[in-house]
Amino acid sequence: MMRSLFSAVSGLRNHQTAMDVIGNNISNVNTIGYKSNMTIFSDIYSQTVSSATGATANTGGSNAKQIGLGMTISGIRTNITEGSNMNTGGDLDFKITGEGYFMIKASDGNTYYTRNGAFELDNKGNLVTQSGNLVQGVMRTLSDVGNPAFTGITNFNPATDTPTNIKIDPNLFKDYNIDANGVITAVVKDTTGLHASASVGDKVTLGRITLSSFVNAPGLEKVGDSLYTVSANSGDPVVNYANEDVGKLEAGSLEMSNVDLANELTNMIIMQRGFQANSRVITTSDSMLEELVNLKR
């Protein structure tokens, strides 16, 4: 009976953890780009009362007699399926259709990754997240903007192309646009610092948004603010331009959370009943122990 008590305690503890996961999923049901989690249970050690035996010429075989000693959480899995589309009409709202993560440079100098494409321009023209973190891409040097010998950004080359902060200087450019390939264009407002061929009113290419993909995207670790960081099991980021071996961008849209609310509520009932059943095992085992103690009377 002592085994049943400890098994039930493990059940209570781990069902509570599963409820924590479900509660977090439900709380993020409207969080842009959020990926839901699922708790995976597994049993733990079993006590072997007798081992299995094989058949002989005179007797048949018998299976092992084992008593389980409870359960544990073998993993909390991230569901990376794509969330539904939410139309916003915002010029700087982007949904990634397909694989990939936006690259974000935070104030600590580290690069993080996100599916939340709700961006804006700050007062200096930097493309930033709602928290002020810098969105990364490949930008042409100002002295090359307007050069007729380079009409756009070529395929991403890790050897020569280094992601940097995306900036659309409001003193130099106006009427910017970012297309499904992540190509950033704008109309020249002032030619200061630009290529000698640049003229006011020209439509020029400034750069292109980069996306990162991973061999094991569920292995990314959440760090808050809808950001992920590389882990030992995610693999290193593979950087590409949008719509080149990664997903394309949809302007004016955002990716909704992939939380299935009906499924989460169903799982909540299942976990509640599991918790109650384990509680009943404890009270029943306690009653049996009480009867055993009362035998002395």
Salt bridges, closest charged atoms under 4 A:
GLU82 OE2 - LYS95 NZ 2.39
ASP144 OD2 - ARG140 NH2 3.13
GLU244 OE2 - ARG208 NH1 3.08
GLU255 OE2 - LYS35 NZ 2.45
GLU255 OE1 - ARG115 NE 2.86
